[in-house]
Amino acid sequence: MYITARSFLDLDVYQNTYKAAIEVNTKVLPCLPESEKYGLKDQGSRASKAIPALIAEGYARKNHQKDWQKYLNEAIGECNEMIVHLSFIKDLYPNKVDIKLCEELINTYNIAGKQLYNLGKSWQDNSSKFVFPHPQPHNPTHNP
């Protein structure tokens, strides 16, 4: 079943990357040494926050395929960047960070990259209306 996204807030990929950015900035980056202030801390903070921001900004341009795809591609690039940053963090500072959390976040960003790719493909396939696959619970009292 497909539902119409009324806002970027309706997109699972936005919600998941926003939550991941909060975890990165509150649970991972503060554990890094001060020597990483202008390295992994700065780059991780910027890249993690950029992903949901790009989704939000791009959604406003969803009726312009080239613009929308550009924002999606940039968000995919930022997801890939976060995978690399989190991999460096867990490998360089295993005694300072929660390795399991880093691996979960790497998985989140890997999935998000795939979701963003599929979102762009879905838009191309359904360019007359912006829809995305999403199971909807059956509600017998609701008749749209």
Beta strands, then each sheet from edge to edge (+ up, - down):
strand 1: 2-4
strand 2: 131-133
sheet 1: 1+ 2-
end
